[in-house]
Amino acid sequence: MSIFLNKSKVVALTGGEAAAEAMKQIEPGVVPVYPITPQTPIIESFIEFVASGKIRSEVITCESEHSVMSVSIGAASSGVRSMTATSSAGLALMYEMLGVASGMRLPIVMNIASRAISSPLNIHCDHSDVMGVREAGWIQIFSETAQEVYDHNFLALKIAENEKVHLPAMVVQDGFITSHLMERVEVVSDEDIKGFIGDYEYPFSLLSSKGKTTFGPLVLPQDFFEIKLDQALAMQSASEIFEKSARDLKKITGREYPKIETFQVDDKTEGVVIIMGGSAGTAKETAKELLRKGHRVGVIKIRLFRPFPYQELANVLENINNIAVLDRAFSFGSHPPLYSEVLGSLSKFSNETKNVASYIYGLGGRDLKKSDIKKVFADILTDKFEDKTNFLK
């Protein structure tokens, strides 16, 4: 049963259903689809809205995920809002077209139920799929809860469509852990959402009468560099637009969405865990329990991974010397992805030497337990961690 609060209502939704609910309220013109576990419930729920006549979006069933992104590109370049969803191998199959979408500066929004990349075959959560495409030129926003999945869809669309950005965006949730878990979600009214996202008008539409536009031409060396530079500058602008859009969204929802979320972090904090996605909840509960026992520890959750908030993270870590970074993915032959970004932030914006430990956890859906987080805090507060990548197995 729904409980109505002003212009919002509280409902029980899975993360997948929350994504579909947000897509329904956005009502994109074209939604190309192809099923893959654990993303499929997102599209199944959305298609039910279309089939019941609640929205008029055009759903196009494709023969592969590569085709899904190709259709999204065609729709977006024609000036139509386009959204989709995928996971794991589906995201990998899209890789060629991900670069096309970002290079063409198309504001496509895609929900990701993050899942391990084969081989061996595994259908459960880790971040190897989204980390594998982190340089494809897409904005990446990580969600801890179904509520965040719902809200982040509106935030992603608003940023992607901003005239200073015009870049595609991924809204990432943990496969099964978030996508299939039923949670309390506060759904905002359609009227408020329409007011927030506004009417859509892509200025470079192929169907626009304002002038001629060319998409996907051959570009030779004398021009290619400048085009990529413009794309990079647009990604930098996305960081600024994120903050403004989050403030505007708060006026509707009352919920704050900073690029970096801190929990129990102040000038007296002795050690922190830095993490992304659904596991942040476990880390927070553990830190809360340890604080009751007199241990001043906290959690830093990275919400915006691309563009990465280097300066903001360095500011948060200014007075903290004991840091553990938890990655849910390998980077073979290199430091893990999030750990690398934390080191980059500190090397550029901090003059102090800090203890920064790297941990990999949760591959292929393996649980992250409170006991694991307690071990991490114990390690960094007593300097017992090894100066290498550590594993929470």
N, C-alpha and C positions, 0 to 999 in steps of 0.2 A: 504494500500500500504506500502511495506517495504522500508525503507531508509537505504542503505548500507553504513556502516562506516568501512573503512579498511576491516578487515576480519569478521566483525560482522554486524548484521542487527537489526533494531528496528522494532518491531512488537507489535500488541495489543493482549495480551493473558490474560486469567483468571489465577488465581493461579493454578487451576487444570490443565489447558492446559500447563502452564509453567513447572509443574512437569512432564507431559507426554513428553514435548519437551526435557527435560533433560534426561529422560529415553530413548528416541529415540536415542539421541546422544551417550549415554553409551552403548546401544544395549545389554542389559543383555541376557544371554543364555536362562534362564527360568523365566517366569513371571506368577505365579499362581494367579488366580483372583476369587473374589466373590463380587457381588455388594452390596453396602450399601450407603445410603445418609449420608453426601454430598460428599463422596469420589468418587462415581461412575464415574463422568466425567473424572477423572484422567485416569482410566483404559479404558473407552470408547475411549478417544482421542488416547491413546497408541495403542489400538487394531486397530484403523483406519490406523495407520502407518504400522502395520504388514500386515493387509489385502491388503493394496495398494502396498505391495512389497518393501517399503522403507527400512525395516529392516528385519532381519531373526530370531528375537527372537521367542521362543516357548511359546505361551500363553496356559495355562492349566486352564480350567474352573473347579472349585472344588465345592463340595457340601456344604461347610461351611468355615468360616474363620479359624477354627481349622485345617481343611485340607489344606487351603492355606499355613499356616505357616509350616505344616508338609512337603508339597511339596517343599517349599523353603529350608527347612533344608536338604531334600534329595538331591536337586540340588547342594546346596552350599557344602555339604560334598563330593560330587562327583567332586568338583573342577570347578563348573560352576557358573558364576555370576548370582545371583538371586535378583530380586527386586519385590516389590508388594506395595499395598496401602490398607488402611482401615480407619474406623471411629468407635467411640463409642462402641456399643455392639459387633461389629466385633472384635475390639481390645480386649475387655474383653473375648470373646470366645477363642481368641488365647492365653490367659494368660499362660496356661500350657506349650505351645510350645515356648513362648517367653523365658522362663528360659532355655529350652533345647537349643535354638539357641545360647544364650549367653554363657551357660555352655560348649557347644561344640566349642566355639570360632569361630563362622561362620560369615563372613562379609556381612550379608544380609542388604540391605537398603530398608526401608519401608516409604512411604509417608503417613502422617496422616492428614486428614481434620478433625480437632478436633471438637467433638460434645458431648453434654450432655449425661450422662448415665441415663437410666431409673431406677426407676420409679419416677414420671409419665413420660410417653413417650414424648420426645421432640427431634426434629431433628435439632435443631439449636446449635450454638456454645457456648461451654465453655470448660474448660480444664480438666474436671473431668475424661475423658477417659485416657489422657496421664499421669495425675497425679496419677491415680490409678495403673499404671504400672511403676512408676518411679524407683522402686527398682528391676526391672526385669533384670538389667544388660545390658541395651541398652544405647548407646550414644543418647542424645536428643538435637536437635538443633531447636530453635524456629524462625519462619520467620514472618516478619512484612508485606512484600509486595510480589507480584508475582515475582519480580526480585530476591528477596532473596530466594524464593522457588526454582527457577531455579538454582541459583548459589550454594545453600546449598546442592543440590543433588550431585554435583561433589565433594564438600568438604566432605560430609558424606562418600561417596564411598572411597575417597582417605585415610581418616582416618581409616575407618573400615578395609581396606585391608592392612594397614601398618603392617609390620612384628612384631612390638612391641605391636600391639593392637589386631588385629583379633577379633573384637567384632562387633555385629550388631548395626545399627544406625537408628534412626527415624528422619525424616524431618517433622516438625510439622507446619501446617498452620491453620488459623482459618476457620472452616467450614462456607460456604456461604460467610462470610465477605471477606475472601481472595480467597477462592476456586472458587467462582462464579463472582467475581468482575473483570472486564476488566481493564487492566493497561498497561502502556508502559513497555516493556521488551526488553532489548538488548540481542540478541542471538549470542553467539560466534560461530565461524566456527567449523564444524565437525573436521577438521584437528587439530585445537588448543585443542579441548576437548580430542581427542584421544591421543594427545601428553601429556596432563596433567594427564589423568587417567592411561595411559600406558597399556601394555598387562597384562592380568590377569593370574597368576599362583598360585593357592593355594597349599602351600607346603605339606599339610596333606591329599590331595585328596585320596578318596577311589580308584580312578581309576589310581592313579599315579604308575609308575613303580619304584619309588625311595625306596619303602619299605612298610611294612605292617602298617596299621593304624586301630585302633578300635574306634568306635564312640558309645557313650551311654552305656558303660559297668556298671555293678554294682560296686560301689566303697565303701569299708568299712571304718570305722572310722579312721584307721591309715593313710589313704591317702586323704580322702575327704577334710580335712581342708586345706592341701597344694594346692589342685587344686583350691579351692575357693580363696585362697590368691593370686595365680597367676592371677586369673581373676580380682581381685581387683587392683593388680599392673598394669595390662594391661589397666584398666580404668583410672588409674592415668596417664599412658603414653599417653592416648588419648588427654589429656589437652595440653601436649607439642607438639604432632603431629598436633593438631588443628592449633596452631600458625604457624608452618612451612608450612602446607598445605595452609593456608590462604594467606601467603606471596607469595607462588608459584602461587596461583590462581590469585592474584592481577596482576602479570606480564602479564596475558592474558586479564583480564577484566578491570583492572584499578580500581577495587572496593575493598575497605578495609572491612574486616569482623573480627573485634576483638571479643573476647569472651563476652566483655561488651562494649556496645556502649553508649557514653555520648553525651548529647545535652545541650548546654548552662551551662556546669559545669566547674567551675574554683575555685580559692581560695576565691572568694568573694560570691560564691553561698550561699544563705540563706536557701534554702530548695529544696529537690528533690523528685520526684516520681520515684519509681522503678517498672518496668512493663515488661511483655513479650507479644510477638505476635502482631497482627494487631492493637490493641488499642494503641500501642506506638505512632502511627501517631497522634491520637487525643490529646494525652498528650503533644507531641511536639508542635503542633499548639497552644495549650492553653498556654504553657510556653512561646512561642514566643510572644503571645499577651500580656501576663502579663509583660514580660521584657520591652516591649514598654511603659508600664505604670510605669516603675521604680521598678518592683519587680524582684529581682535577684533570679530566680528559674530555675530549670533545670530538665532533665529527664535522667534516667539511664535505658537502655534496656538490659536485659539479653538475650543473644543469645544462649550461651552454658549452658544448665541446668544440663546435666549429661555428663561428670563430672562437678560438680559445681565449679566455679572459686572463692573460698573463699578468698584467699590472694589478688587477683586482685580487688575484690569488696571492701575489707577493705581499700586498698590503695586509691581507688577513693573516699571513704567516709571519709577519714582521717580528712578533714577540714570542714565537713558538719555535723551539729548537728540536723537538722530537716528533718526527713526522713519519707516518706509514702510508704508503700509497697502494691501494688494492685494485688490481686489474683483473677483469674477467676475460682476458684474451692474451695470447702470446704475441710477440713480435719477433719472429725467428731471426736470430743473428743480431738482435739489437735489444735495447731496453724495451720493456712493455710500454704500450702506447700512452696511458695516462701518466705513468711514472716519468716518461721522457718529457712530457709537457710540464710536469711539476718542476723537474730539474731545469728546463729551459726558462721557466718563470723566475726561479730563484737565481739562476746565473746572470740573468739580465737586470733584474730589479732588486736584488738583495746583495748587500756587502758582507753579510755575516755567514759563517760556516754553520750549517745545520746538519743534524743526523736525519738522513732521509732513507727509509727502508722500503724495498720493493717486495710486494707479495702478489702472487697469482692465486686465484681462488675460483671455485664454482664452474670449472670447465665441464661442458656437456651436461649441465643441469645439476651438478653436485651441490648439495646443501652447504650454505655458509651458516655455521652455528655460533651461538653466543660464546661457546668455549673457544672457537677460533679467534674471535675478536678479542677476547680476554688475553689469549696468548700473544696476539699482536701488540696490545697495549703493554703487556708485561715485558715483551722483548724490547720495545723502543724506550721504555722508561728505565730499563736496567742495562741497556747497551748489549743485549744478548743476541741481537739479530746479526746475521752474516752479511758482509758487504757484497751481496750479490742478489740475484732474484731468489726469493724464498717462496716456498710452496705450501699452501694450506690444503693438504690432501685429506 
